Amino acid sequence: MPRPTHITINLGALKHNARVARSLSDDKKMMAAVKANAYGHGLSACAHALAPVMDAFAVAVCEEATELREMGIKQPILILEGPFDLDDCHTIIKNKCWTVIHSFEQIELLEGLSASDKLALADSLWLKLDTGMHRLGIAISDITTALSRLRSLGIDTPTLVTHLANAERQDSSLNLEQLKKWREVTQGLSMPTSLLNSAGLIHHLSSECDWHRLGYMLYGGSAAARMDITPLLPVMAMNSEVMALRSIPAGDSVGYGGRWTAERDSMIATIAVGYGDGYPRTARNGTPVYIDGQICPLVGRVSMDMITVDVTDHASVRVGSAAQLWGDKVSVDTVAEHAQTIGYELLTRLPDRIPRQLIDEA
Ligand SMILES: Cc1ncc(COP(=O)(O)O)c(C=O)c1O
């Protein structure tokens, strides 16, 4: 019997979530964010499953776009960080990609291209505006200059794009400030626009845009409070089994550093998964683990290859009982919350050693 620890990727759930996104998107176009290996879910399988439903794809960097083209993806691909150098510009042109331009340094790169390369990029540019997140984008006060420099390159109607810093919080005043600036800038310009990510769409933060850029919701993550009424399905599940079981007396401690001490005589199940498999080492005592049909609390520090769980109240647990670390029984966001991080991080930092299985069930 091989080590039972594995991940399942449910492409049926991915397609279901894309249909939910479509139903929320009205007549807007949808772009699937598949950067960072499709948020850890596997680029090729996810891109092919999403291709029939999505209008375009978004990646962070040129290399990811090249991978998508080599896999046979034909839709437009937007590069969210844009070119770092002239080689990137040539890769973008060769792969017939779209690119974000977020700075005057990048406009300067475009100015260094040949006339035919400039022409090739004319309909592919997305100009990023900094409406308040202060991470990337042209300052509002510099937009006229940026647009006029693009115009002299033959780029008259870039798609305008911005990113909201706090879309997860529907009531955030930062959203209101960013949306106000966005409206002021875009209303006077007749150019296509792109504004919302998953949480922004779920929270209906605005309908003033042509393109949604959606990532986390496609994978079934609940970055927004309204997920309880948005029927998304988790695409990834992390599974393992109980590999050892022992009873310990009250007063004994468990695991490295003896971080947890039993207050009563206890039954401790050891599960074959650890931070070497991508389970977060920072998970606190009490992080929920689903074992043999029950939610049980993690106790003791997460090791590289194992965790320990208090199953005292669940007499049916045996060596070989199935355990789900995250998936449909325990959401990755809940585990992340117990580990002081976000689900995005857990999903995107899975190591190669954990085997993967693709399924297609909705
Ligand atoms: C610029 C930009 N747009 C869209 C997205 C997609 O966001 P989400 O995965 O929350 O839908 C991201 C994700 O990091 C992003 O950086």
The ligand as an SDF file (V2000), in Angstrom:
LIG
                    3D

 16 16  0  0  0  0  0  0  0  0999 V2000
   -4.6730   42.0150  -11.0720 C   0  0  0  0  0  0  0  0  0  0  0  0
   -5.4810   40.8290  -10.6550 C   0  0  0  0  0  0  0  0  0  0  0  0
   -6.6950   40.6540  -11.1940 N   0  0  0  0  0  0  0  0  0  0  0  0
   -7.4660   39.5930  -10.8540 C   0  0  0  0  0  0  0  0  0  0  0  0
   -7.0460   38.6580   -9.9410 C   0  0  0  0  0  0  0  0  0  0  0  0
   -7.9530   37.5000   -9.5560 C   0  0  0  0  0  0  0  0  0  0  0  0
   -8.3450   37.6420   -8.2190 O   0  0  0  0  0  0  0  0  0  0  0  0
   -9.2210   36.5350   -7.4880 P   0  0  0  0  0  0  0  0  0  0  0  0
   -8.4160   35.2910   -7.5180 O   0  0  0  0  0  0  0  0  0  0  0  0
   -9.4000   37.0480   -6.1080 O   0  0  0  0  0  0  0  0  0  0  0  0
  -10.4830   36.4200   -8.2630 O   0  0  0  0  0  0  0  0  0  0  0  0
   -5.7940   38.8160   -9.3410 C   0  0  0  0  0  0  0  0  0  0  0  0
   -5.3380   37.8400   -8.3460 C   0  0  0  0  0  0  0  0  0  0  0  0
   -4.4000   37.9390   -7.6260 O   0  0  0  0  0  0  0  0  0  0  0  0
   -4.9880   39.9310   -9.7170 C   0  0  0  0  0  0  0  0  0  0  0  0
   -3.7840   40.1330   -9.1720 O   0  0  0  0  0  0  0  0  0  0  0  0
  1  2  1  0
  2  3  1  0
  2 15  2  0
  3  4  2  0
  4  5  1  0
  5  6  1  0
  5 12  2  0
  6  7  1  0
  7  8  1  0
  8  9  2  0
  8 10  1  0
  8 11  1  0
 12 13  1  0
 12 15  1  0
 13 14  2  0
 15 16  1  0
M  END
$$$$
